[in-house]
Amino acid sequence: MGNNLLFFQVTALVISALAFGVAAWLYRWVAKQPSSNKKVAEIGKLIRSGANTFLAKEYKALVRFALVAAVLIFVFLPEPIWKSDILSNISMAVSYICGTVFSAIAGKIGISIATIANMKSAEAATKGIKPSFMAGYRGGAVMGMAVVGASLLGVTLVYLITGETTAILGFSFGASSLALFAKAGGGIFTKTADVSADLAGKVELGIPEDDPRNPAVIADNVGDNVGDVAGMGADLFDSNVASMAAALVMAASLGDVKKNIAMVLCYAAIGLLASIIGVFTANMKEGGDPTRALNMNTYVTTVIYGVLTAAATYVFDFNWRIWGASAVGLLVGTIIGMATDYFTNDNKKPVRMVAKACESGPAFTITSGVSYGLMSILPAMIGIGVSALAAYKLVSPLGAGGNEVAYGMFGISMAAVGMLSIVGMIISNDAYGPIVDNARGLVEMGDLGDKALEITDSLDSAGNTVKAITKGFSIGAAGLTVIALLGAFITEVNDAIEAMGLGIEKITGFDVTSPVVFFGLLVGAAIPAVFSAMLMLGVDRNAQRMIAEIHRQFREIVGLKEGNPEAKPEYDKCIEIATVGALKELIPAGLMAIIATLVVGFIGGVQAVGGYITGNIVSGLIFALFMSNAGGLWDNTKKYIEAGNHGGKNSDAHKAGVVGDTVGDPFKDTAGPSINTQITVVSLVSSLAATLFLTFSIF
């Protein structure tokens, strides 16, 4: 049975369909929840309209990019069209377009439900914490089921139709390129509005976070959806597809190809099934702890996955060493999440130490936050390194007799598949965060009462903590995935050497003492820093424009600052500034990373690219972990002070905490999570262009 590939392909398609069915049921369940408050409905409509308008404009810009990219792929990949079978080039281009389309649909589904669930969660808060939690969580779960269902469906269909693993790399590149720009664009939008609203509102005027007088407040709520729902969904869709693509590419180069590919699809399908079961076990008692409920769902799903994959390994006679690699990845993913929780949870020492430092002013807020953010890198980096090493050592003996490296890299790719196996649950938890954040804003703007505000504050705090954990998890998963993609790059290069009959020695690794490899290493290490700077400068420029607009409205609209009911802020002006600025800034950073990859490849060939990917992975993981964790720490520091500690709201410590949060905002929601996708994109570009780098390079 383990060799019956069609059985596993059909099973993967059935479980994907089941995930879409569950998503539809959850969507209807959320939509049926009662909502009758006219003010909440009015504000919710503004948020929904703003999110859909931005998404439509963003996708319109990305369609142009995708069409140009598809034409270039058709002409040059996997080989220049004048040298290759034209069907391979058509297959690659179509797979790329399908990857972008599937990713875009997943983002659209997420926005659609999130902008309904926020209103339902807000009004449910008037009845208690449990109904409010369930509306927010099940809204997020729609996104989780849709994203993972789409990724498994897409990968399975592409391989079923083409029978080529290279076409899956094309599909993955489509998902990654759209995710890169969607995450960057959404991140710039959301942090433009968030930073502007906080600085002009909380710091300058001392008004509450979601005060309807603030012209940026609706743009801030729109940003939660386009950045943290659609953007993060595209990011994790990309990571999930990339991990499967890397595993399938290497599986196809080893002995017993059908059994290896069947195992990849089987484990991925079981991961989705475990997430479906996990979603339905999600619950909390009235008066319970939402953070504990969310974390418990993750642990339950992890156990279900471990048990089911062990059973499948026994029943289908898969190799236990490969199962061990998958289990190692999942275990380490959970540990990385716990380490992130320590540095970002307001119940732990780092957040409380930074909150105390806020009493001495914003300089100490920044210094202490940066320090703890840098410390937080080590546990995750060790975790990624240990899981890669353990997976490699577990699986490499299967290639005894000269194929140890290839099997070892396949082991790492299976660890990445294992770490991302419960990604449906991870996305559900992640999307819950912005939904309840919006719900908190709707409660305040809709005057639903202090009790409802207290409940949504509690849910929002849990969302921030869990969101930090999911970001740590996704960065760890991206780390393992791109190490696996380095293996996929080696496989593609060696296949090209054989196919082209070049008569040169196949690659088994990269010698860092080689000047060509070291050149690539240095350039690759520098790209994440430049990429991050470009995105954060985009936020900086855009936020300055929006703050100027907020000042204009407070100055010119009579009675707005005083709260006169007749004085209405021009919310649409701030939404327009965030939209135009984000669309202007989203393409250059991603394009820079792609062009740099091609330049290095055409200068130094495949050896330089090997160094380039390695440098990019190490530097990118460090930057991503530091920025995501420092940003999450500052965010929860601000909320810890707002809960009444160290002087509470409107104290000097609070103002210092807000400054820290505004520095952390583009760290954790713009640059940090976008680096995951940047690393994946350059790794995929390298694999897809391997033949070109072998054929055309200066050195």
C-alpha positions, 0 to 999 in steps of 0.5 A, spaced: 500 500 500 505 504 501 507 504 494 500 505 491 501 513 490 494 514 487 491 512 493 495 517 497 493 522 492 486 521 492 486 521 500 490 528 500 484 531 495 479 528 499 482 531 506 483 537 502 475 537 500 473 536 507 477 542 510 473 546 505 467 543 508 469 544 515 471 552 513 464 553 510 460 550 516 465 554 520 463 560 516 456 559 516 456 558 524 460 565 525 455 569 520 449 566 524 451 569 531 447 574 533 449 582 532 444 587 532 448 594 534 447 599 529 453 603 531 458 596 531 455 594 524 456 601 521 463 601 523 464 594 521 462 596 514 467 601 514 473 596 516 470 591 511 470 596 505 477 598 507 480 591 507 476 589 501 478 595 497 485 595 499 486 587 497 483 589 490 488 594 489 493 590 491 491 584 487 491 588 481 498 591 482 500 583 483 497 581 477 501 585 473 507 583 476 505 575 476 503 576 468 510 579 467 513 573 471 509 568 468 512 570 461 519 570 463 518 563 466 515 561 460 521 563 456 527 561 461 525 555 465 526 550 467 531 551 461 531 557 455 525 555 451 529 554 444 533 549 448 527 545 451 521 541 450 516 547 450 511 543 454 515 543 460 516 551 460 508 551 459 507 547 465 512 551 469 508 557 467 501 555 469 504 552 475 506 558 477 500 562 476 496 557 479 500 558 486 499 565 486 491 564 484 491 559 490 494 564 495 490 570 493 484 566 494 486 563 501 487 571 503 480 573 500 477 568 504 480 570 510 479 577 509 471 575 508 470 572 514 475 576 519 471 582 517 464 578 520 467 575 526 470 581 529 463 584 529 460 578 532 466 577 537 464 584 539 457 583 540 458 576 544 462 580 549 456 583 552 454 576 554 461 573 556 468 571 555 466 564 552 461 566 546 466 572 544 472 567 544 468 562 540 466 567 535 473 570 534 476 563 534 472 559 529 473 565 525 480 564 525 479 557 524 476 558 517 482 561 515 486 555 517 482 550 514 482 554 507 489 556 507 492 549 508 486 545 504 488 550 498 496 548 499 495 541 500 490 541 494 494 545 489 501 541 491 497 534 490 493 536 483 500 539 480 503 533 481 497 528 479 497 532 473 504 533 471 508 528 474 514 533 475 516 535 482 520 541 478 512 544 476 511 543 484 517 548 485 513 553 480 507 552 484 511 554 490 514 560 487 507 563 485 505 562 492 511 565 495 512 571 490 505 573 492 506 572 499 512 576 499 508 582 496 502 581 500 505 580 507 510 586 505 504 590 503 499 588 508 505 590 513 506 597 511 499 598 511 497 596 518 503 599 521 502 605 518 496 606 521 497 603 527 504 607 529 500 614 526 494 612 531 498 611 537 503 617 536 498 622 534 492 619 539 495 616 545 502 620 546 500 627 543 493 627 546 492 622 551 486 619 548 484 611 548 487 606 543 480 606 539 477 612 540 473 614 534 475 621 534 482 619 531 482 619 524 487 613 523 483 608 528 479 605 522 485 604 518 488 601 524 483 596 524 483 595 516 490 594 517 489 588 522 485 584 517 490 586 511 496 585 514 495 580 520 490 576 516 491 576 509 498 577 509 500 572 515 495 567 511 499 568 505 506 567 509 504 560 512 501 558 505 507 559 502 511 556 508 507 550 507 507 549 500 515 550 500 516 545 505 512 540 501 515 542 495 522 541 497 520 534 500 517 532 494 523 534 490 528 530 494 523 524 494 523 524 487 531 523 487 532 517 491 530 510 491 523 507 491 520 514 489 513 512 489 513 510 496 517 517 498 512 521 495 506 517 498 509 518 505 510 526 504 503 526 502 500 522 507 504 526 513 501 532 510 494 530 509 494 527 516 497 534 519 491 537 516 486 532 519 489 533 525 488 540 525 480 539 523 479 535 529 483 540 533 479 545 531 473 542 534 476 540 540 477 548 541 473 550 547 473 554 554 469 555 560 466 561 562 471 565 566 477 561 563 484 563 560 483 564 553 491 563 552 491 556 555 485 554 551 489 556 545 495 553 547 491 547 549 488 546 542 495 546 539 498 541 544 492 536 542 493 537 535 500 535 536 499 529 540 493 527 534 498 528 529 504 524 532 499 518 534 496 518 527 502 518 523 505 513 527 499 508 525 500 510 518 507 509 518 506 502 521 500 500 517 503 502 510 510 500 512 513 507 511 520 508 514 520 509 522 527 513 521 523 518 517 517 518 521 522 520 527 525 526 523 518 528 522 516 528 529 523 531 531 521 537 527 514 538 530 517 537 537 522 543 536 516 547 533 513 546 539 519 548 544 520 554 539 513 557 541 514 556 548 521 560 548 517 565 544 512 565 549 517 566 555 520 573 551 513 576 549 508 573 555 506 579 560 506 574 565 514 572 564 520 576 567 522 580 560 516 583 559 515 585 566 523 588 566 521 592 560 515 595 563 519 597 569 524 600 565 519 604 562 518 608 568 525 611 566 523 613 559 523 611 552 530 610 551 530 605 557 524 602 554 528 601 547 535 599 550 532 593 554 527 591 549 532 590 544 537 586 549 531 581 550 529 581 543 537 579 541 537 574 547 531 571 544 534 569 538 538 563 541 533 558 543 530 558 537 536 558 533 539 552 537 532 549 536 532 549 528 540 547 528 538 541 533 532 539 529 536 539 522 542 535 525 537 530 528 533 529 522 539 529 518 543 524 522 536 519 523 535 519 516 542 519 512 544 512 514 538 510 509 543 512 503 549 508 506 553 507 500 554 514 497 547 517 498 548 519 505 547 526 504 541 526 499 537 522 504 540 526 510 537 532 506 531 529 505 530 527 513 531 535 514 525 536 509 521 531 512 522 535 519 520 541 516 513 537 513 513 535 521 513 542 524 508 545 519 504 539 519 499 542 524 499 549 520 492 549 520 491 550 527 497 555 527 493 559 522 487 559 526 490 561 532 494 567 528 488 569 525 484 569 532 489 575 534 487 580 529 479 578 529 479 579 537 483 586 536 478 588 531 473 586 536 476 590 542 476 596 537 468 595 536 467 594 543 470 601 545 467 605 538 460 602 539 460 603 547 458 596 549 460 597 556 466 596 560 465 589 562 465 587 554 471 592 554 474 588 559 473 581 556 475 583 549 482 586 552 483 579 555 482 576 549 486 581 545 492 580 550 491 572 549 491 574 541 498 578 542 501 572 546 499 567 541 500 571 535 508 572 538 508 564 539 505 563 532 510 568 529 516 564 532 513 557 530 512 560 523 520 563 523 522 556 525 518 552 520 521 557 515 528 556 517 527 548 516 524 549 510 529 553 507 535 548 509 530 543 505 530 548 499 538 548 499 537 541 499 532 541 493 537 546 490 543 541 490 538 536 487 536 540 481 543 542 480 545 535 480 539 533 475 541 539 470 548 536 470 546 529 468 541 532 463 545 536 460 551 531 460 556 537 462 561 531 465 562 535 471 562 533 478 556 533 482 555 537 488 555 534 495 556 541 499 559 548 499 566 549 501 566 556 505 573 557 504 572 558 496 572 565 494 566 564 490 562 561 495 564 566 500 562 572 495 555 569 495 555 568 503 556 575 504 551 578 499 546 573 501 547 575 509 546 582 507 540 582 503 535 581 509 538 587 512 537 591 506 530 588 505 528 590 512 530 597 512 526 598 505 520 595 508 521 599 515 522 606 511 516 605 507 512 605 514 516 611 516 515 615 510 507 613 510 506 614 517 509 621 517 504 622 511 498 620 516 500 623 522 500 630 518 493 628 516 491 627 523 494 633 525 490 637 519 483 634 521 484 635 529 486 642 527 481 644 521 475 640 523 471 644 529 469 640 535 473 633 533 478 634 538 473 635 544 468 629 542 463 633 539 458 628 536 457 633 530 464 633 528 466 627 524 473 625 522 475 623 515 477 616 516 477 615 508 483 620 508 487 616 512 485 609 509 487 612 502 494 614 505 495 607 507 493 604 501 497 608 496 503 608 500 503 601 501 502 599 494 508 604 492 512 601 497 511 593 496 514 591 490 521 594 490 524 590 496 521 584 494 524 585 487 531 587 490 531 580 493 530 576 487 534 581 482 540 580 487 539 572 487 540 572 479 546 577 479 549 573 484 548 566 480 550 569 473 556 572 476 559 566 481 554 560 478 551 555 482 557 555 487 556 562 489 548 561 489 549 555 494 553 560 499 548 566 497 542 561 500 546 559 506 548 566 508 541 569 507 538 563 511 542 564 517 542 572 517 534 572 515 533 567 521 537 572 526 533 578 523 526 575 523 527 572 530 529 578 533 524 583 530 518 579 531 520 577 538 522 584 540 516 587 537 511 582 541 515 584 547 514 591 546 506 590 544 505 586 551 509 591 555 504 597 553 498 592 554 501 590 561 502 597 563 495 599 561 492 594 565 494 598 571 501 597 572 507 602 573 502 608 573 497 605 568 494 609 562 496 616 561 502 615 565 509 617 563 511 609 563 505 608 559 507 613 554 514 610 554 511 603 553 507 606 547 513 609 544 516 602 544 510 599 541 511 603 535 518 601 534 516 594 535 510 595 530 514 595 524 519 590 527 514 584 528 508 586 523 512 588 517 519 586 516 520 580 521 515 576 518 516 578 511 523 575 512 521 568 512 518 569 505 524 573 502 528 567 504 523 562 501 523 566 495 530 567 493 531 559 495 526 557 490 528 562 485 535 559 485 532 552 484 528 554 478 534 558 475 539 552 477 540 550 469 541 557 467 546 558 472 550 552 470 549 555 463 551 562 464 556 565 469 562 569 469 566 565 474 
